[in-house]
Amino acid sequence: MPEPGSKKYDTRRARLRKDAEQGGVPDAKANDEANESLQEDPQWRSSGPRTERGLGPKGERRKEAE
């Protein structure tokens, strides 16, 4: 599943940005609009940390994460 920062995510964002620009959205807002539309779609949303280490220091983790 593509995540923010990955090549697939960036490629999809660039295509959405181009479509928004051609649809009349100003250049300054086209990137924000493309990011928002990708983040609303569960397929393109970040799935969170992949390892236990990614959750942060043990003493600072939320109880649900353990």
C-alpha atoms as an extended CHARMM CRD file, in Angstrom:
* protein
*
        66  EXT
         1         1  MET       CA              0.0000000000        0.0000000000        0.0000000000  PROA      1               0.0000000000
         2         2  PRO       CA              1.5730000000        3.3260000000       -1.0230000000  PROA      2               0.0000000000
         3         3  GLU       CA              2.2520000000        5.7790000000        1.7820000000  PROA      3               0.0000000000
         4         4  PRO       CA              3.0240000000        9.5040000000        1.8560000000  PROA      4               0.0000000000
         5         5  GLY       CA              6.5810000000       10.0640000000        0.6520000000  PROA      5               0.0000000000
         6         6  SER       CA              6.7130000000        6.9540000000       -1.5220000000  PROA      6               0.0000000000
         7         7  LYS       CA              7.2650000000        7.1680000000       -5.2580000000  PROA      7               0.0000000000
         8         8  LYS       CA              3.7700000000        5.8550000000       -6.0780000000  PROA      8               0.0000000000
         9         9  TYR       CA              2.1630000000        8.3720000000       -3.7260000000  PROA      9               0.0000000000
        10        10  ASP       CA              4.1610000000       11.2510000000       -5.2180000000  PROA      10              0.0000000000
        11        11  THR       CA              3.3340000000       10.1430000000       -8.7720000000  PROA      11              0.0000000000
        12        12  ARG       CA             -0.3820000000        9.9670000000       -7.9510000000  PROA      12              0.0000000000
        13        13  ARG       CA             -0.2550000000       13.3720000000       -6.2100000000  PROA      13              0.0000000000
        14        14  ALA       CA              1.4410000000       14.9080000000       -9.2690000000  PROA      14              0.0000000000
        15        15  ARG       CA             -1.2760000000       13.5380000000      -11.5650000000  PROA      15              0.0000000000
        16        16  LEU       CA             -4.0370000000       14.8390000000       -9.3090000000  PROA      16              0.0000000000
        17        17  ARG       CA             -2.2880000000       18.2130000000       -9.0950000000  PROA      17              0.0000000000
        18        18  LYS       CA             -2.0790000000       18.4310000000      -12.8880000000  PROA      18              0.0000000000
        19        19  ASP       CA             -5.7640000000       17.5300000000      -13.2310000000  PROA      19              0.0000000000
        20        20  ALA       CA             -6.6880000000       20.1910000000      -10.6550000000  PROA      20              0.0000000000
        21        21  GLU       CA             -4.6280000000       22.8300000000      -12.4760000000  PROA      21              0.0000000000
        22        22  GLN       CA             -6.3310000000       21.9640000000      -15.7620000000  PROA      22              0.0000000000
        23        23  GLY       CA             -9.6790000000       22.1650000000      -13.9800000000  PROA      23              0.0000000000
        24        24  GLY       CA             -9.0860000000       25.7800000000      -13.0140000000  PROA      24              0.0000000000
        25        25  VAL       CA             -7.5960000000       25.4790000000       -9.5120000000  PROA      25              0.0000000000
        26        26  PRO       CA             -4.7750000000       28.0180000000       -8.9170000000  PROA      26              0.0000000000
        27        27  ASP       CA             -1.2530000000       26.5560000000       -8.8680000000  PROA      27              0.0000000000
        28        28  ALA       CA             -0.7460000000       27.5420000000       -5.2280000000  PROA      28              0.0000000000
        29        29  LYS       CA             -3.7480000000       25.4820000000       -4.0870000000  PROA      29              0.0000000000
        30        30  ALA       CA             -3.5160000000       22.5540000000       -6.5090000000  PROA      30              0.0000000000
        31        31  ASN       CA             -0.8680000000       20.7250000000       -4.4660000000  PROA      31              0.0000000000
        32        32  ASP       CA             -2.8630000000       21.1010000000       -1.2370000000  PROA      32              0.0000000000
        33        33  GLU       CA             -6.0120000000       19.8910000000       -2.9560000000  PROA      33              0.0000000000
        34        34  ALA       CA             -4.1950000000       16.8350000000       -4.3590000000  PROA      34              0.0000000000
        35        35  ASN       CA             -2.7580000000       15.9710000000       -0.9250000000  PROA      35              0.0000000000
        36        36  GLU       CA             -6.1470000000       16.3190000000        0.7620000000  PROA      36              0.0000000000
        37        37  SER       CA             -7.8600000000       14.0740000000       -1.7550000000  PROA      37              0.0000000000
        38        38  LEU       CA             -5.1950000000       11.3770000000       -1.3390000000  PROA      38              0.0000000000
        39        39  GLN       CA             -5.3030000000       11.5320000000        2.4620000000  PROA      39              0.0000000000
        40        40  GLU       CA             -9.0900000000       11.0980000000        2.4580000000  PROA      40              0.0000000000
        41        41  ASP       CA             -8.7630000000        7.8240000000        0.5230000000  PROA      41              0.0000000000
        42        42  PRO       CA             -7.9450000000        4.9390000000        2.9330000000  PROA      42              0.0000000000
        43        43  GLN       CA             -5.8290000000        3.2140000000        0.2650000000  PROA      43              0.0000000000
        44        44  TRP       CA             -3.3650000000        6.1210000000        0.1890000000  PROA      44              0.0000000000
        45        45  ARG       CA             -3.3820000000        6.9700000000        3.9240000000  PROA      45              0.0000000000
        46        46  SER       CA             -0.3790000000        6.1210000000        6.1020000000  PROA      46              0.0000000000
        47        47  SER       CA             -0.7480000000        2.8500000000        8.0110000000  PROA      47              0.0000000000
        48        48  GLY       CA              1.4580000000        4.0250000000       10.8930000000  PROA      48              0.0000000000
        49        49  PRO       CA              4.6980000000        2.6310000000       12.2690000000  PROA      49              0.0000000000
        50        50  ARG       CA              5.7320000000       -0.7630000000       10.8970000000  PROA      50              0.0000000000
        51        51  THR       CA              7.8100000000       -1.8490000000       13.8850000000  PROA      51              0.0000000000
        52        52  GLU       CA              7.5380000000       -1.6010000000       17.6540000000  PROA      52              0.0000000000
        53        53  ARG       CA             10.4830000000        0.7870000000       17.6150000000  PROA      53              0.0000000000
        54        54  GLY       CA              8.4960000000        3.1550000000       15.4170000000  PROA      54              0.0000000000
        55        55  LEU       CA              5.9950000000        3.6620000000       18.2400000000  PROA      55              0.0000000000
        56        56  GLY       CA              8.5510000000        5.6420000000       20.2490000000  PROA      56              0.0000000000
        57        57  PRO       CA             10.2330000000        5.1720000000       23.6460000000  PROA      57              0.0000000000
        58        58  LYS       CA              8.5580000000        2.4810000000       25.7620000000  PROA      58              0.0000000000
        59        59  GLY       CA              7.8370000000        4.8380000000       28.6430000000  PROA      59              0.0000000000
        60        60  GLU       CA              6.1070000000        7.3720000000       26.3620000000  PROA      60              0.0000000000
        61        61  ARG       CA              3.8310000000        4.9970000000       24.4060000000  PROA      61              0.0000000000
        62        62  ARG       CA              0.0860000000        5.1260000000       24.7440000000  PROA      62              0.0000000000
        63        63  LYS       CA             -1.5130000000        2.1780000000       26.5360000000  PROA      63              0.0000000000
        64        64  GLU       CA             -3.4850000000        1.1010000000       23.4340000000  PROA      64              0.0000000000
        65        65  ALA       CA             -0.2720000000        0.6440000000       21.4260000000  PROA      65              0.0000000000
        66        66  GLU       CA              1.2500000000       -1.9260000000       23.7700000000  PROA      66              0.0000000000
